[in-house]
Amino acid sequence: MHELGICDAVLKTVDGIAKQEQLTVVSRVTLEVGMLSGVVPAFLADCWQAVIDGTPYAQTELAIETINGLARCEDCGHEFSADLEKLYCPKCMSRRLTPLTGTDLTIKEIEGD
């Protein structure tokens, strides 16, 4: 489960930014998770709780926004909404695809005082 490592890295990044910005409290962290990133949002939420337990961020909420995946078929050129469950072109059924969007995981916002 690589989501645990991702949450640990996010927390370290948030901690560095909080110190740099002199935030005394971080109330919420918002992540954007692409549908083609291979990251399972529900697993992220569970892992977040494990990573923040016993830290100064124990009350920090994690908000997850999913970003749709867009792919282009290399055989017919069709662009379509894609997810990891259906990785084939709906027009020609090819599996030769290039992801265009939805592969990223980004810290969108850190809220605090």
Secondary structure, 3 states (H helix, E strand, C coil): CCHHHHHHHHHHHHHHHHHHCCCCCEEEEEEEEECCCCCCHHHHHHHHHHHHCCCCCCCCEEEEEEECEEEEECCCCCEEEEECCECCCCCCCCCCEEEEECCCEEEEEEEEC
